[in-house]
Amino acid sequence: MAALVNSNTTDFVDKTIRLGADISLLRYEEPGKPGEPSQPTQPEKPTTPDTPATGDSSNVTALWVVLAVAGVGIIVLVGLLVTKRKNKKD
């Protein structure tokens, strides 16, 4: 990817590039200025709703709440069953 950008022979107009991992732009060199690294910039926020934001944990929070409620429910159910069996034996 860096070679394509630095060669200045590829046109990226109207193209979308999806990365599978984070990249570092610390050694990015602007075309026409070889040897002078530029300052890294903050990536733009996704503009389309189908592109998830990195670190978006809104759905994970709901999952943890559901799992916690289910876990407490199971513990209460087991406690009731144990108490019921104990009372039957007496």
N, CA, C and O atoms as a DFTB+ gen file, in Angstrom:
360 C
 N C O
     1  1       0.832      -1.181       0.000
     2  2       0.000       0.000       0.000
     3  2       0.880       1.249       0.000
     4  3       0.637       2.195      -0.749
     5  1       1.899       1.236       0.845
     6  2       2.789       2.401       0.906
     7  2       3.483       2.624      -0.429
     8  3       3.664       3.763      -0.859
     9  1       3.873       1.532      -1.083
    10  2       4.545       1.664      -2.373
    11  2       3.618       2.293      -3.414
    12  3       4.054       3.119      -4.216
    13  1       2.345       1.904      -3.403
    14  2       1.386       2.498      -4.341
    15  2       1.210       3.989      -4.089
    16  3       1.180       4.793      -5.021
    17  1       1.093       4.343      -2.814
    18  2       0.899       5.756      -2.467
    19  2       2.153       6.557      -2.797
    20  3       2.065       7.636      -3.384
    21  1       3.304       6.042      -2.427
    22  2       4.551       6.783      -2.635
    23  2       4.951       6.873      -4.104
    24  3       5.662       7.801      -4.491
    25  1       4.504       5.920      -4.931
    26  2       4.874       5.949      -6.342
    27  2       4.134       7.052      -7.091
    28  3       4.577       7.496      -8.151
    29  1       2.999       7.496      -6.534
    30  2       2.193       8.555      -7.137
    31  2       1.732       8.188      -8.542
    32  3       1.523       9.071      -9.375
    33  1       1.570       6.886      -8.816
    34  2       1.102       6.434     -10.125
    35  2      -0.312       5.869     -10.053
    36  3      -0.920       5.603     -11.090
    37  1      -0.837       5.684      -8.867
    38  2      -2.159       5.102      -8.697
    39  2      -3.143       6.189      -8.281
    40  3      -2.849       7.015      -7.417
    41  1      -4.308       6.174      -8.908
    42  2      -5.349       7.150      -8.585
    43  2      -6.323       6.520      -7.595
    44  3      -6.949       5.506      -7.905
    45  1      -6.458       7.104      -6.418
    46  2      -7.345       6.571      -5.386
    47  2      -8.673       7.334      -5.309
    48  3      -9.406       7.192      -4.330
    49  1      -8.988       8.134      -6.320
    50  2     -10.233       8.897      -6.328
    51  2     -11.412       7.934      -6.407
    52  3     -11.414       7.016      -7.227
    53  1     -12.421       8.144      -5.550
    54  2     -13.641       7.319      -5.497
    55  2     -13.349       5.858      -5.177
    56  3     -14.115       4.979      -5.571
    57  1     -12.277       5.587      -4.485
    58  2     -11.948       4.219      -4.098
    59  2     -11.994       4.119      -2.578
    60  3     -11.654       5.073      -1.879
    61  1     -12.414       2.963      -2.069
    62  2     -12.456       2.709      -0.638
    63  2     -11.498       1.575      -0.331
    64  3     -11.540       0.524      -0.971
    65  1     -10.651       1.786       0.633
    66  2      -9.695       0.750       1.043
    67  2     -10.031       0.371       2.474
    68  3      -9.980       1.212       3.371
    69  1     -10.374      -0.891       2.690
    70  2     -10.696      -1.373       4.039
    71  2      -9.493      -2.135       4.581
    72  3      -8.991      -3.064       3.947
    73  1      -9.044      -1.732       5.751
    74  2      -7.881      -2.345       6.377
    75  2      -8.333      -3.407       7.365
    76  3      -9.359      -3.247       8.026
    77  1      -7.577      -4.482       7.466
    78  2      -7.883      -5.536       8.418
    79  2      -7.258      -5.300       9.775
    80  3      -7.564      -6.018      10.727
    81  1      -6.382      -4.303       9.885
    82  2      -5.707      -4.018      11.153
    83  2      -5.287      -2.552      11.154
    84  3      -5.333      -1.883      10.121
    85  1      -4.878      -2.059      12.319
    86  2      -4.400      -0.692      12.427
    87  2      -3.078      -0.555      11.687
    88  3      -2.299      -1.505      11.602
    89  1      -2.837       0.622      11.159
    90  2      -1.557       0.889      10.500
    91  2      -0.912       2.100      11.159
    92  3      -1.587       2.900      11.807
    93  1       0.378       2.223      10.992
    94  2       1.106       3.366      11.528
    95  2       1.519       4.263      10.368
    96  3       2.069       3.794       9.371
    97  1       1.251       5.539      10.507
    98  2       1.633       6.494       9.475
    99  2       2.848       7.313       9.887
   100  3       3.112       8.371       9.315
   101  1       3.579       6.829      10.868
   102  2       4.727       7.580      11.366
   103  2       5.808       7.759      10.308
   104  3       6.536       8.752      10.341
   105  1       5.930       6.824       9.371
   106  2       6.976       6.921       8.356
   107  2       6.417       7.297       7.000
   108  3       7.087       7.105       5.985
   109  1       5.207       7.828       6.958
   110  2       4.577       8.219       5.707
   111  2       5.334       9.382       5.086
   112  3       5.661      10.358       5.762
   113  1       5.605       9.268       3.804
   114  2       6.280      10.347       3.098
   115  2       5.353      10.885       2.024
   116  3       4.810      10.123       1.223
   117  1       5.174      12.190       2.008
   118  2       4.324      12.792       0.998
   119  2       5.028      12.715      -0.354
   120  3       6.247      12.868      -0.428
   121  1       4.267      12.479      -1.427
   122  2       4.881      12.472      -2.754
   123  2       5.555      13.814      -3.038
   124  3       5.005      14.871      -2.728
   125  1       6.722      13.764      -3.618
   126  2       7.448      14.987      -3.943
   127  2       8.357      15.468      -2.833
   128  3       9.130      16.405      -3.032
   129  1       8.280      14.841      -1.654
   130  2       9.144      15.240      -0.543
   131  2       9.824      13.998       0.033
   132  3       9.587      13.663       1.193
   133  1      10.643      13.321      -0.728
   134  2      11.285      12.106      -0.209
   135  2      12.221      12.425       0.949
   136  3      12.927      13.434       0.949
   137  1      12.202      11.541       1.923
   138  2      13.096      11.684       3.065
   139  2      12.563      12.574       4.172
   140  3      13.173      12.649       5.239
   141  1      11.443      13.250       3.951
   142  2      10.863      14.109       4.974
   143  2       9.555      13.498       5.464
   144  3       8.510      13.709       4.848
   145  1       9.594      12.742       6.563
   146  2       8.355      12.142       7.063
   147  2       7.362      13.218       7.509
   148  3       7.745      14.224       8.107
   149  1       6.097      12.992       7.210
   150  2       5.080      13.954       7.635
   151  2       4.535      13.553       8.996
   152  3       4.753      12.434       9.462
   153  1       3.833      14.467       9.617
   154  2       3.206      14.176      10.907
   155  2       1.973      13.307      10.667
   156  3       1.194      13.584       9.755
   157  1       1.784      12.259      11.474
   158  2       0.593      11.433      11.302
   159  2      -0.670      12.237      11.628
   160  3      -0.656      13.116      12.490
   161  1      -1.747      11.923      10.931
   162  2      -3.014      12.604      11.163
   163  2      -4.015      11.634      11.748
   164  3      -3.863      10.419      11.622
   165  1      -5.039      12.172      12.388
   166  2      -6.097      11.332      12.935
   167  2      -6.956      10.837      11.780
   168  3      -7.282      11.605      10.875
   169  1      -7.334       9.534      11.804
   170  2      -8.197       9.027      10.744
   171  2      -9.591       9.655      10.844
   172  3     -10.050      10.024      11.926
   173  1     -10.243       9.765       9.697
   174  2     -11.591      10.307       9.690
   175  2     -12.561       9.297      10.272
   176  3     -12.340       8.089      10.180
   177  1     -13.640       9.792      10.873
   178  2     -14.669       8.910      11.408
   179  2     -15.449       8.321      10.239
   180  3     -15.631       8.984       9.218
   181  1     -15.918       7.060      10.382
   182  2     -16.698       6.455       9.305
   183  2     -17.947       7.293       9.017
   184  3     -18.600       7.799       9.929
   185  1     -18.258       7.426       7.731
   186  2     -19.401       8.241       7.347
   187  2     -20.611       7.400       6.957
   188  3     -21.720       7.925       6.858
   189  1     -20.414       6.119       6.738
   190  2     -21.540       5.263       6.357
   191  2     -21.955       4.420       7.544
   192  3     -21.108       4.018       8.342
   193  1     -23.260       4.140       7.677
   194  2     -23.728       3.371       8.833
   195  2     -23.270       1.918       8.830
   196  3     -23.276       1.275       9.880
   197  1     -22.871       1.384       7.674
   198  2     -22.431      -0.014       7.639
   199  2     -20.974      -0.186       8.034
   200  3     -20.484      -1.313       8.098
   201  1     -20.272       0.912       8.299
   202  2     -18.886       0.843       8.729
   203  2     -18.836       1.033      10.243
   204  3     -19.054       2.143      10.729
   205  1     -18.550      -0.040      11.003
   206  2     -18.532       0.106      12.461
   207  2     -17.332       0.922      12.922
   208  3     -16.249       0.840      12.342
   209  1     -17.535       1.690      13.947
   210  2     -16.443       2.467      14.526
   211  2     -15.544       1.530      15.328
   212  3     -16.027       0.583      15.949
   213  1     -14.264       1.787      15.316
   214  2     -13.344       0.967      16.077
   215  2     -13.614       1.144      17.560
   216  3     -13.744       2.268      18.046
   217  1     -13.697       0.032      18.277
   218  2     -13.945       0.088      19.704
   219  2     -15.396       0.305      20.068
   220  3     -15.697       0.603      21.224
   221  1     -16.304       0.165      19.120
   222  2     -17.730       0.331      19.404
   223  2     -18.207      -0.853      20.224
   224  3     -18.290      -1.969      19.709
   225  1     -18.523      -0.628      21.494
   226  2     -18.909      -1.727      22.376
   227  2     -20.354      -1.603      22.848
   228  3     -20.713      -2.165      23.883
   229  1     -21.185      -0.881      22.108
   230  2     -22.559      -0.671      22.542
   231  2     -23.334      -1.987      22.599
   232  3     -24.127      -2.186      23.519
   233  1     -23.124      -2.882      21.646
   234  2     -23.827      -4.165      21.655
   235  2     -23.249      -5.118      22.694
   236  3     -23.974      -5.967      23.212
   237  1     -21.988      -4.999      23.003
   238  2     -21.352      -5.881      23.969
   239  2     -21.874      -5.598      25.377
   240  3     -22.018      -6.522      26.176
   241  1     -22.153      -4.361      25.682
   242  2     -22.677      -3.999      26.997
   243  2     -24.019      -4.681      27.238
   244  3     -24.251      -5.228      28.316
   245  1     -24.895      -4.651      26.252
   246  2     -26.201      -5.304      26.379
   247  2     -26.028      -6.808      26.576
   248  3     -26.757      -7.420      27.356
   249  1     -25.078      -7.395      25.883
   250  2     -24.818      -8.832      26.032
   251  2     -24.391      -9.156      27.457
   252  3     -24.865     -10.137      28.030
   253  1     -23.507      -8.355      28.040
   254  2     -23.050      -8.609      29.410
   255  2     -24.182      -8.472      30.416
   256  3     -24.240      -9.224      31.389
   257  1     -25.077      -7.528      30.194
   258  2     -26.226      -7.360      31.092
   259  2     -27.118      -8.595      31.027
   260  3     -27.551      -9.103      32.061
   261  1     -27.393      -9.078      29.825
   262  2     -28.233     -10.274      29.664
   263  2     -27.576     -11.479      30.323
   264  3     -28.247     -12.251      31.008
   265  1     -26.284     -11.648      30.127
   266  2     -25.580     -12.777      30.739
   267  2     -25.573     -12.681      32.263
   268  3     -25.699     -13.698      32.945
   269  1     -25.429     -11.490      32.794
   270  2     -25.435     -11.318      34.252
   271  2     -26.804     -11.657      34.831
   272  3     -26.889     -12.332      35.856
   273  1     -27.872     -11.199      34.191
   274  2     -29.227     -11.500      34.660
   275  2     -29.494     -12.998      34.570
   276  3     -30.079     -13.575      35.487
   277  1     -29.078     -13.632      33.487
   278  2     -29.270     -15.078      33.340
   279  2     -28.482     -15.841      34.411
   280  3     -28.981     -16.821      34.964
   281  1     -27.277     -15.404      34.700
   282  2     -26.459     -16.060      35.721
   283  2     -27.086     -15.976      37.102
   284  3     -27.108     -16.960      37.842
   285  1     -27.593     -14.809      37.444
   286  2     -28.259     -14.638      38.741
   287  2     -29.512     -15.505      38.797
   288  3     -29.805     -16.108      39.830
   289  1     -30.253     -15.570      37.692
   290  2     -31.453     -16.406      37.638
   291  2     -31.134     -17.876      37.851
   292  3     -31.871     -18.573      38.548
   293  1     -30.061     -18.349      37.268
   294  2     -29.654     -19.753      37.439
   295  2     -29.259     -20.023      38.887
   296  3     -29.620     -21.057      39.450
   297  1     -28.525     -19.104      39.482
   298  2     -28.113     -19.284      40.884
   299  2     -29.342     -19.341      41.797
   300  3     -29.405     -20.184      42.692
   301  1     -30.305     -18.464      41.582
   302  2     -31.527     -18.466      42.395
   303  2     -32.296     -19.767      42.178
   304  3     -32.790     -20.349      43.144
   305  1     -32.407     -20.232      40.950
   306  2     -33.120     -21.473      40.642
   307  2     -32.467     -22.667      41.320
   308  3     -33.161     -23.500      41.904
   309  1     -31.161     -22.764      41.253
   310  2     -30.449     -23.868      41.914
   311  2     -30.662     -23.801      43.425
   312  3     -30.872     -24.829      44.068
   313  1     -30.610     -22.612      43.984
   314  2     -30.851     -22.458      45.417
   315  2     -32.249     -22.921      45.810
   316  3     -32.410     -23.593      46.829
   317  1     -33.255     -22.573      45.024
   318  2     -34.628     -23.002      45.304
   319  2     -34.783     -24.522      45.194
   320  3     -35.455     -25.145      46.016
   321  1     -34.161     -25.105      44.180
   322  2     -34.248     -26.558      44.009
   323  2     -33.565     -27.296      45.166
   324  3     -34.089     -28.301      45.647
   325  1     -32.435     -26.824      45.604
   326  2     -31.729     -27.450      46.719
   327  2     -32.575     -27.348      47.989
   328  3     -32.685     -28.316      48.743
   329  1     -33.167     -26.191      48.224
   330  2     -34.018     -25.994      49.398
   331  2     -35.246     -26.899      49.329
   332  3     -35.644     -27.472      50.343
   333  1     -35.839     -27.031      48.173
   334  2     -37.028     -27.872      47.999
   335  2     -36.689     -29.341      48.270
   336  3     -37.449     -30.033      48.948
   337  1     -35.549     -29.824      47.743
   338  2     -35.150     -31.209      47.980
   339  2     -34.858     -31.461      49.456
   340  3     -35.200     -32.507      50.007
   341  1     -34.224     -30.489      50.069
   342  2     -33.882     -30.609      51.484
   343  2     -35.152     -30.691      52.328
   344  3     -35.218     -31.476      53.274
   345  1     -36.163     -29.881      51.990
   346  2     -37.416     -29.883      52.726
   347  2     -38.208     -31.177      52.486
   348  3     -38.936     -31.614      53.377
   349  1     -38.085     -31.798      51.313
   350  2     -38.777     -33.054      51.020
   351  2     -38.241     -34.200      51.854
   352  3     -38.996     -35.070      52.288
   353  1     -36.921     -34.200      52.080
   354  2     -36.280     -35.281      52.860
   355  2     -36.684     -35.228      54.319
   356  3     -36.708     -36.264      54.984
   357  1     -36.994     -34.080      54.823
   358  2     -37.327     -33.934      56.239
   359  2     -38.692     -34.385      56.522
   360  3     -39.135     -34.330      57.669
